């Protein structure tokens, strides 16, 4: 199995999740931008989905959508947010059109910071497109229900331990 994860995050969570999978022979790669520019990378995400699909990746694991929203003031306008929302919908459509199984880990039912003009509609599109939604607690299941988000399939995987990880991080600083 080959999993394409998005986005790469410096928090040790993802590598703690994927290390045992890799030990079992699963290939895990991250969908990273091709340039240092957040805006230019918007143009690369969908072609990269095609590239990885042709390389045999069949599962797309989304953690957060924040990498789809550049931290530039023009994107914070109502027109900018509308353009980004359309790109987000096209991104989800491309994932499904290309035949990926879409897995979303619901770290938060809604993002910490607003991303799109309508974050609940964006979440609804994600939940509707997802083949599986992973949650870490009963509370997240309850929040999904409270927000009228009903995944096709939901799986609870308890949050892993960070024991020993933060001393490593602090030593690197």
Secondary structure, DSSP 4 states (H G I P E B T S, - for coil): -EEEEE---SSTHHHHHHHHHHHTT-EEEE---SSS-HHHHHTTHHHHHHHHHHTT--EEEE--SGGGS-SSGGGGSHHHHHHHHHHHHHHHHHHHHTTPEEEEE-S-SS-SS--SS-HHHHHHHHHHH-SEEEESSHHHHHHHHHTT---SSEEE-PPPP-TTHHHHHHHH-
